[in-house]
Amino acid sequence: MIALVASSLLTGAASTRSRCAGLVGMAAVVTDATLVDASDTEGEHCDVRGLVAPNVRFHLKLPTDYSGRYLQLGCGGFCGELVEPTLRPCVTAPGDMAVATTDDGHTGTGDVPSVDADWARDDRAARDDWQFRAPHVVSRAAKDVIARYYGAPPTYSYFSGCSNGGREALLLAQRYPDDFDGIAAGAPANQLSALIVHQAWLARANTDVHGDPILTADKLPGLHAAVLARCDHLDGLVDGQLDDPRDCDFDPAALLCPAGGKACLTPAQVDTVRKLYDGPRTPEGRRLYPAGQPRGSELAWNRWIVPTDDGALAARLADNYLRHFAGARPTTLADFRFTAAEFHRLSAEGVRGNAMSLDLTGFHRAGGKLLMWHGWGDEAIPAAGLLDYHARLAARHPQGLADWVRVFMVPSLHHCGRGDTLTSFDPLPDLIRWTEHGTAPDRITAHGHAPDGTPRTRPVFPYPLRAKYDGTGSTDDAANFTPVPPPVPRKDAVDWLGTHLHGLPGPVG
């Protein structure tokens, strides 16, 4: 029925073109609307650019062949770029989904705009837009445009984001529970202010007294190989990936040699790797973040932790946040102290952007579905932090989560994509089926390759289930795996300094 309605609304090229052009000036939001002819990659659509006051830009594509669905995409890092959305066919109905992106209310500068934050220093409105407001107001504006263009609001609305976009996804479920029917939150940066402390720790742990890196890129392949040699077999297969890095007890001291060299580590490098695996702590030993770098993620440390020609991303993100989001007492990465006092000082501002609330009753009451996912090889946001949040969420909702919240942990996947073996994971089709037909996802296939380059697929089951080879056929074929519980149940909730932040939901606007 939806397809028939959409078709009748968009009969005739002239009518479609005039309807698209007629959006300009709508509610002082749409600044440009142009009908774009079909290409090899996208169908015909109305390309809409708009602005939500004061400075939140958005880009919305309205397909002529429309499924009745709306998809909004999150943005990464500190945002600041209006990334072009791509039309996406709907898996449960004919036609494409209307799709939108936003820059979150500012324009970044530099070679990597999403790590720049000088726009935030003296601009409360810009900080609020990035921290919590922009995704919400864009959802409202986009739906108004959709209703005007097609004659009806979207039948279902979805949000999908990873990293900062994953933070936005959780924030929308927590603070704006009626905005979206289905939400996919990948590798969420939801413990935002604490994550900045973690990034600072990554950078400082790998910097010597002269400002030079202690661990260098040439050491990473040997380190990673040693981790696999120690732990790859623990999940029952020697396949180049760890199903749960927390099972691995590799100690970098096994590679110690006083003179260094590609096959071994100096004492200083051993100390650095131990600090990276452990995560940030106060001088008294209290955890400042619920996780450290996962064993098995070492090949992804280059550029994030180990600097390249343009520095290390962890250092740039931490320094920008500390300089421009730290309130009346800005600091720098070099001067930051890993103390409880500094943690709490950052939290005073960070709570505005944190997405740590455990109260999702509004989202549940609205019938929402939340699918969270993370790569076990994530170098930027340790995956165990998501499990800490999920464990606390389950305790907050003792009636059970499986009907409306599920978590998927992808072995070897790096930050939001790429990886040593598994390199891509797309939960959106399963989220749509779950939201619209009540079919909860019991397995989602991840794609990648074996260490020898052979194409690999693996099923990812809802956490805490793991994939076990059934003993028949190729270990690179997802069809040959079954779900099993972990050998020993884990206590995922971690004792760390920021647990009180779960009770501080942050502002709305």
Secondary structure, 3 states (H helix, E strand, C coil): CHHHHHHHHCCCHHHHHHHHHCCCCHHHCEEEEEEECCCCCCCCEEEEEEEECCCEEEEEEEECCEEEEEEEECCCCCCCCCCCCCCEECCCCCCEEEEEEECCCCCCCCCCHHHCCHHHCCCHHHHHHHHHHHHHHHHHHHHHHHHHHHCCCCCEEEEEEECHHHHHHHHHHHHCCCCCCEEEEECCCCCHHHHHHHHHHHHHHCECCCCCECCCHHHHHHHHHHHHHHHHHHHCCCCCCCCCHHHCCCCHHHHECCCCCCCCECHHHHHHHHHHHHCCECCCCCECCCCCCCCCCHHHCECCCECECCECHHHHHHHHHHHHCCCCCCCCCCCCCCCHHHHHHHHHHHCCCCCCCCCCHHHHHCCCEEEEEEECCCCCCCCHHHHHHHHHHHHHCCCCCCCCEEEEEECCECCCCCECCEEECCCHHHHHHHHHHCCCCCCEEEEEECCCCCEEEEEECECCCEEEECCCCCCCCHHHEEEECCCCCCCCCCCCCCHHHHHCCCCCC
